[in-house]
Amino acid sequence: MTVYILRKMLSHLAVLLLVNTVYISLRRIGKPSSHVDYDIKLVKQQIQDVLISAAAIGVSFGALAFLLVLMIQWNQNVLVVIAAFFISVGMARQIVSAALDAVTTDMNAFLSSWVSTLHLLAKDRQTSEWRLIEDRVEVILLGKNLEYDLPVKLHGVKPNSPQVYKYLNERKWELEYQHDITSEDHSCLAFAQHALKQMRDKLQRYDQLVEVQERTEAVNNVILIAIGTLIWLLS
């Protein structure tokens, strides 16, 4: 667990709470409008650190809410304390999901950006190796709920333009690629193959986080909060 992840998650939660006064859905609020806004430091964090940080934030908020009610209502209305327990548990799980959104949103933007860039790089190349890369990229785009989101610098740029290679060399460090990328086919192909391997690793981590996020925001949170609210009303 790192202080950086906690800080980013808490700032994301603050944005969600403020924006939620205007918009109904917590989901995807604050999503970067452009790939350049993704935080590569968050994208590269270990899953365990992300999960521990989100759990720490959720449990802390839930426990604090319950303890406040416990201290105020324990000698006055036990039913309110019981209601607070159910509501706090449901709230804690929902906060975990919202905290994870700080990372999954950036990972989605990162993956969308790079997969789109690879698709541009493979476009109009006729060899079987490039056709395979293009097919794999399209499968990722369609199957992983990603968007075709080219970097701003590559909008309207032809696949063989010098701007493409300039951009790749400027950003290749994000994919831990060490070699220079030139317009020669073998150079581009080597980078594309390396990038696909990186994408598979990032996609696996992204899928795991999204799965946890979906479980923590599932309908049982609503049930817990509803039970707590019902007990409170009966009290």
Secondary structure as GFF3:
##gff-version 3
##sequence-region A 1 235
A	DSSP	alpha_helix	3	19	.	.	.	ID=ss1
A	DSSP	three_ten_helix	35	37	.	.	.	ID=ss2
A	DSSP	alpha_helix	40	43	.	.	.	ID=ss3
A	DSSP	alpha_helix	47	73	.	.	.	ID=ss4
A	DSSP	alpha_helix	78	122	.	.	.	ID=ss5
A	DSSP	alpha_helix	128	143	.	.	.	ID=ss6
A	DSSP	three_ten_helix	152	154	.	.	.	ID=ss7
A	DSSP	alpha_helix	162	171	.	.	.	ID=ss8
A	DSSP	three_ten_helix	172	175	.	.	.	ID=ss9
A	DSSP	alpha_helix	185	216	.	.	.	ID=ss10
A	DSSP	alpha_helix	219	234	.	.	.	ID=ss11
###
